[in-house]
Amino acid sequence: MYLSQARVNDPNRATATTSAPRARARGTRVPGTVLALGLVSLVTDASAEMITAMLPMYLIYGLGIGYLQLGALDSLYTGAGALFRVGGGYAADRFGHSKTVATSGYALSALTKLAFPLVGSAPAVGALVAADRIGKGIRTAPRDTLITAAVPETDLGRAFGVHRAMDTCGALLGPLLAFAVLAAVPGGYDTAFQVSFCLAAVGVIVMMAFVRRGPLPTPGERALSVRSRLTLLHTPSVRRCILAAGLLGLLTAGDMSFYIGLQHRLAVPAAALPLLPVATAAVFMAAAVPIGILADRIGRWTLFLCGHLAAVGAYLFLWTAPLTGWPAAGVALLLYGLFYAATDGVLMAHIAPLLPRASRTTGLAVVQTAQALARALGALTFGALAAHRGPGTAFAVFGCTTAVAIAAARLIHRPGKEA
């Protein structure tokens, strides 16, 4: 899901450079670069979430594909851009063109929206999904570097909070726009894709016109090789954390399969599918800040594991389906939103202090890549189970095995002290 990436515990908070502009009237204004990047993320996320909300219905009811193909596309959606995260971050660090690298990622994602109406098969849709996610993978780290460079270190939390709030606003608007377009033009998937492209194009224009270029790296920073930046993985605590998080990622159902499974199991009208991510996003927005505060108090790793308990609850609830209709959907979506709120940024907040400061951005990209690849495989596994045994069995298997994996993750990684 692209609500993603919760939202104030950003990896770059501790790596602000001395070249950041001095705050004028510190504490009273957010730099224009941060607001511009927030607007870029708002319209881009609205565009992306239109696709996320509409794609399951388009694939199942428009192209007539089954759960196995849906799981494969879910896997692509989750993992296609994962390997490009490190590459995008390293390219921006190596050549000092964070804005150019980030803009190229936004432009690639925008072009995929324009191409969706031109294809009519699951493999072609899969190729476009992969290209869209590659664009996201390329742009994420350079975008956060631009935010970091725009403000002094003391104001980074507020700056990232403003950016993530605008990003989440876009994530809420996207499904609503998809629902409105399809309600106004029944079966008008091409129209919805065109609206999505227009939003993404606006994001590229704003990026090019209003976002300042970040500072150039020093010769010493440019000289760091990929191998030098990846030496952080030799730290035992980091390796154990990646292993435990990857294990849990393998048992995470893809969003598209989750929403389609919910619709089938709880007898929710198919036309309401684009609205289901809105409920998840609303829960995420409401819970992210209090959960973040709680994580600082009781331990971020503990809260990360508790977030997966919410996923267990959602999976088992959909397996047993004791209720149907909107009340039951509300329960499942509440649990699913809490899962994202307790895991999406909490893992990054937990592992960031374990990484060397000089390689923190690259290191966090590596952690995100490992988790994304694990979740991609999990989405594919869930889709295969749902195709052969039905969504109820898939939810049962994932719920029970995730509960066991939580206990295993607790044993694999035992943080002695959290930052």
C-alpha positions in Angstrom: 0.0 0.0 0.0 1.3 3.4 -0.7 0.0 5.1 2.2 2.7 4.5 3.0 5.6 5.1 4.9 4.7 6.4 8.3 5.3 9.1 8.5 7.3 11.2 10.8 10.1 8.8 11.8 12.1 9.4 8.7 15.5 7.8 8.1 17.2 11.0 7.2 16.3 12.9 10.4 19.7 12.3 11.9 21.7 13.0 8.8 20.9 16.6 8.1 23.9 18.4 6.6 25.5 21.6 7.7 24.5 23.0 4.3 20.9 23.1 5.2 19.6 26.6 5.0 19.3 28.5 8.2 15.7 28.6 9.5 14.1 32.0 9.1 11.6 32.5 12.0 12.4 28.9 13.1 9.4 27.0 14.3 7.0 29.4 12.4 7.3 28.3 8.8 8.1 25.3 6.7 10.5 25.9 3.7 8.9 26.2 0.3 10.9 23.2 -0.9 9.2 21.0 1.7 5.8 22.3 0.8 6.5 21.8 -2.9 7.6 18.2 -2.3 4.5 17.7 -0.1 2.3 18.9 -3.0 4.2 16.6 -5.4 3.6 13.7 -3.1 0.0 14.6 -2.6 -1.0 14.6 -6.3 1.3 11.6 -7.0 -0.1 9.6 -4.2 -3.6 10.5 -5.2 -2.7 9.2 -8.7 -1.1 6.0 -7.4 -4.0 5.3 -5.0 -6.5 5.7 -7.7 -4.8 2.8 -9.4 -4.4 0.8 -6.2 -8.1 1.2 -5.4 -9.3 0.5 -8.9 -6.9 -2.2 -10.1 -8.4 -5.2 -8.3 -11.9 -4.4 -9.7 -10.4 -3.8 -13.1 -8.4 -7.0 -13.1 -11.1 -9.3 -11.6 -14.2 -7.8 -13.2 -12.7 -6.0 -16.2 -10.1 -8.5 -17.5 -11.5 -11.6 -15.7 -8.3 -12.8 -14.1 -8.1 -15.2 -11.1 -6.5 -15.1 -7.6 -3.2 -16.6 -8.8 -2.7 -13.8 -11.4 -3.9 -11.2 -8.9 -1.3 -12.5 -6.4 1.4 -12.3 -9.0 0.5 -8.7 -9.8 0.3 -7.9 -6.1 3.8 -9.3 -5.8 5.0 -7.1 -8.6 3.3 -4.1 -7.1 5.1 -4.7 -3.8 8.5 -5.8 -5.0 9.2 -4.4 -8.4 10.8 -1.2 -7.3 12.5 -2.6 -4.3 15.9 -3.3 -5.9 15.9 0.3 -7.3 15.7 1.9 -3.9 19.4 1.4 -3.2 20.3 2.3 -6.8 18.4 5.5 -6.7 19.8 6.5 -3.3 23.4 5.7 -4.4 23.1 7.5 -7.7 21.9 10.7 -5.9 24.7 10.4 -3.4 27.3 9.6 -6.0 26.5 12.3 -8.6 24.9 14.9 -6.4 21.7 15.3 -8.5 18.9 14.3 -6.0 16.3 16.4 -7.8 17.1 15.0 -11.2 17.0 11.4 -10.0 13.8 12.0 -8.1 12.1 13.7 -11.0 13.0 10.8 -13.3 11.2 8.5 -10.9 8.1 10.6 -10.8 8.1 10.9 -14.6 8.4 7.2 -15.1 5.4 6.5 -12.8 3.4 9.2 -14.6 4.0 7.7 -18.0 2.7 4.3 -16.9 -0.7 5.8 -16.1 -0.9 7.1 -19.6 -0.2 3.6 -21.0 -2.8 1.6 -18.9 -5.7 2.3 -21.3 -3.6 1.0 -24.1 -3.2 -2.6 -22.7 -5.8 -5.3 -22.2 -4.0 -8.3 -20.7 -2.7 -9.3 -17.3 1.0 -9.6 -18.4 0.9 -6.1 -20.0 -0.7 -4.7 -16.9 2.0 -6.4 -14.9 4.7 -4.7 -16.9 3.2 -1.3 -16.3 2.8 -2.0 -12.6 6.5 -3.0 -12.5 7.5 0.2 -14.3 5.4 2.3 -11.9 6.9 0.7 -8.8 10.4 1.1 -10.3 9.7 4.8 -10.6 8.7 4.9 -6.9 11.8 3.0 -5.9 14.1 5.4 -7.8 12.5 8.6 -6.3 12.0 7.8 -2.6 15.5 8.2 -1.2 16.5 11.2 -3.3 13.2 13.0 -2.3 13.8 12.5 1.4 17.4 13.8 0.9 16.0 17.0 -0.6 13.7 17.4 2.4 16.7 16.8 4.7 18.8 19.4 2.9 16.0 22.0 3.0 15.8 22.5 6.8 18.2 22.5 9.8 18.4 19.3 11.8 16.3 20.7 14.7 13.3 21.2 12.3 13.5 17.9 10.4 10.7 16.2 12.4 8.2 19.0 11.7 9.3 19.1 8.0 8.8 15.4 7.5 5.6 15.5 9.4 4.2 18.2 7.1 5.3 16.2 4.0 3.9 12.9 5.2 0.6 14.6 6.2 0.2 16.0 2.6 1.3 12.6 1.2 -1.4 10.8 3.3 -4.0 13.4 2.2 -3.3 12.3 -1.4 -3.6 8.7 -0.4 -7.1 9.4 0.9 -8.2 11.4 -2.1 -7.1 8.8 -4.7 -9.7 6.1 -3.9 -12.4 8.7 -3.6 -11.5 10.0 -7.0 -11.5 6.5 -8.5 -14.9 5.8 -6.9 -16.3 9.2 -8.2 -15.0 8.6 -11.7 -16.4 5.1 -11.9 -19.7 6.2 -10.4 -20.0 9.0 -13.0 -18.8 6.8 -15.9 -19.7 3.1 -15.1 -17.0 0.9 -16.4 -15.0 4.0 -17.4 -11.6 2.6 -16.5 -9.9 4.4 -19.3 -11.2 7.7 -18.0 -10.0 7.0 -14.5 -6.5 6.1 -15.9 -6.4 9.4 -17.8 -7.3 11.3 -14.6 -4.6 9.5 -12.8 -2.1 10.4 -15.4 -3.1 14.1 -15.3 -2.5 14.1 -11.5 0.9 12.5 -11.8 1.9 14.9 -14.6 1.1 17.9 -12.3 3.4 16.3 -9.7 6.3 16.2 -12.2 5.7 19.8 -13.3 5.7 21.0 -9.7 8.8 19.0 -9.0 10.7 20.6 -11.9 9.4 24.2 -11.3 9.4 24.6 -7.5 11.7 22.2 -5.8 15.3 23.4 -5.3 18.3 21.3 -6.1 20.0 19.8 -3.0 23.7 20.5 -2.1 26.4 18.7 -4.0 28.3 16.0 -2.1 31.9 16.5 -1.0 34.6 14.6 -2.9 34.9 12.2 0.0 31.2 11.4 0.0 31.3 10.8 -3.7 34.2 8.4 -3.4 32.3 6.0 -1.1 31.6 2.8 -3.0 28.5 0.7 -2.9 30.5 -1.9 -0.9 31.5 0.7 1.6 27.9 1.8 2.1 26.8 -1.8 2.5 29.3 -2.7 5.2 26.6 -1.8 7.7 25.0 -5.2 7.0 27.9 -6.9 8.8 26.5 -5.6 12.1 24.9 -8.6 13.9 22.0 -6.6 15.3 21.1 -5.3 11.9 21.3 -8.7 10.3 19.0 -10.2 12.9 16.5 -7.3 12.6 16.4 -7.8 8.8 16.0 -11.5 9.1 13.1 -11.1 11.6 11.4 -8.4 9.6 11.8 -10.4 6.4 10.2 -13.5 8.0 7.2 -11.4 8.9 7.2 -9.9 5.4 6.9 -13.3 3.9 3.6 -13.8 5.7 2.0 -10.5 4.7 -0.8 -10.6 2.2 -0.8 -8.2 -0.7 -3.2 -5.3 -0.5 -5.1 -6.1 -3.6 -5.6 -9.7 -2.6 -6.6 -8.6 0.9 -9.3 -6.2 -0.3 -10.7 -8.6 -2.9 -10.7 -11.4 -0.3 -12.5 -9.1 2.2 -15.1 -8.2 -0.5 -15.7 -11.9 -1.3 -15.7 -13.2 2.3 -17.8 -10.4 3.8 -20.3 -9.9 0.9 -19.3 -6.2 0.4 -20.6 -4.8 -2.9 -18.0 -5.0 -5.7 -18.6 -1.3 -6.6 -17.4 -0.3 -3.1 -13.9 -1.8 -3.6 -12.2 1.5 -4.4 -13.5 2.8 -1.0 -11.9 0.1 1.1 -8.4 1.6 1.1 -9.9 4.9 2.3 -10.9 3.3 5.6 -7.4 1.8 6.0 -5.9 5.2 5.3 -8.2 6.9 7.8 -7.2 4.5 10.6 -3.6 5.0 9.6 -3.8 8.8 9.9 -5.6 8.7 13.2 -3.4 6.1 14.8 0.1 6.9 13.5 1.1 9.6 15.9 -0.2 8.0 19.2 1.2 4.7 18.1 4.6 6.4 17.4 4.5 8.0 20.9 3.7 4.6 22.5 6.5 2.9 20.5 9.0 5.4 22.0 7.7 4.4 25.5 7.4 0.7 25.4 9.9 -0.1 22.7 9.7 0.2 18.9 10.5 -3.5 18.2 7.8 -4.5 20.6 5.2 -2.3 18.9 6.3 -3.5 15.5 5.5 -7.1 16.6 2.2 -5.9 18.1 1.3 -4.4 14.7 1.6 -7.8 13.2 -0.7 -9.1 15.8 -3.3 -6.7 14.4 -2.7 -8.3 11.0 -3.2 -11.8 12.6 -6.5 -10.5 13.9 -7.6 -9.2 10.5 -6.6 -12.5 8.8 -8.4 -14.7 11.3 -11.5 -12.5 11.3 -11.8 -12.8 7.6 -11.2 -16.6 7.8 -14.0 -17.1 10.3 -16.2 -14.3 8.9 -18.6 -14.2 12.0 -20.3 -11.2 10.5 -20.9 -9.9 7.0 -21.5 -6.6 5.4 -20.2 -3.2 6.3 -19.9 -3.7 10.1 -17.7 -6.7 9.5 -15.7 -4.8 6.9 -15.2 -2.0 9.4 -13.7 -4.4 11.9 -11.3 -5.9 9.4 -10.2 -2.6 8.0 -9.7 -1.2 11.5 -7.3 -4.0 12.3 -5.6 -3.6 8.9 -5.1 0.1 9.4 -3.6 -0.5 12.9 -1.2 -3.1 11.3 0.1 -0.4 8.9 0.3 2.3 11.6 2.3 0.1 13.9 4.7 -1.3 11.4 5.2 1.1 8.4 7.5 3.6 10.0 8.1 2.0 13.4 10.6 -0.5 11.9 12.6 2.4 10.3 12.6 4.3 13.6 13.8 1.1 15.4 16.6 0.3 13.0 17.9 3.8 12.2 19.9 4.2 15.4 21.6 0.8 14.8 23.1 2.1 11.5 26.3 4.1 11.1 25.4 7.8 10.5 27.5 8.1 7.3 25.6 5.2 5.7 22.2 5.5 7.3 20.2 6.5 4.2 21.7 3.7 2.1 21.3 1.3 5.0 17.6 2.1 5.4 17.1 1.6 1.7 18.7 -1.9 2.0 16.3 -2.7 4.9 13.3 -1.4 3.0 14.4 -3.5 -0.1 14.7 -6.7 1.9 11.3 -6.1 3.5 9.7 -5.2 0.1 11.1 -8.4 -1.5 9.8 -10.5 1.3 6.4 -9.0 1.1 6.3 -9.5 -2.7 6.9 -13.2 -2.2 4.2 -13.2 0.6 1.7 -11.6 -1.8 2.5 -14.2 -4.5 2.1 -17.0 -1.9 -1.2 -15.7 -0.7 -2.5 -15.4 -4.2 -1.6 -18.9 -5.0 -3.3 -20.2 -1.8 -6.4 -18.2 -2.5 -6.5 -19.5 -6.1 -6.2 -23.2 -5.2 -7.9 -23.3 -1.8 -10.0 -20.2 -1.6 -9.5 -16.9 0.2 -10.8 -18.3 3.5 -8.1 -20.9 3.6 -5.4 -18.4 2.6 -6.4 -16.1 5.5 -6.4 -19.0 7.9 -2.9 -20.1 6.9 -1.5 -16.6 7.0 -3.1 -15.8 10.3 -1.8 -18.9 12.1 1.7 -18.8 10.6 2.1 -15.1 11.2 1.3 -15.7 14.9 4.1 -18.3 15.0 6.4 -16.0 13.1 5.9 -13.2 15.6 7.1 -15.5 18.4 10.1 -16.5 16.2 10.9 -12.9 15.4 10.9 -12.0 19.1 13.6 -14.7 19.7 15.6 -13.8 16.6 16.0 -10.2 17.4 16.2 -9.1 21.0 17.2 -5.4 21.1 19.0 -4.6 24.3 18.3 -0.9 24.2 16.2 1.2 21.8 17.0 4.7 20.8 
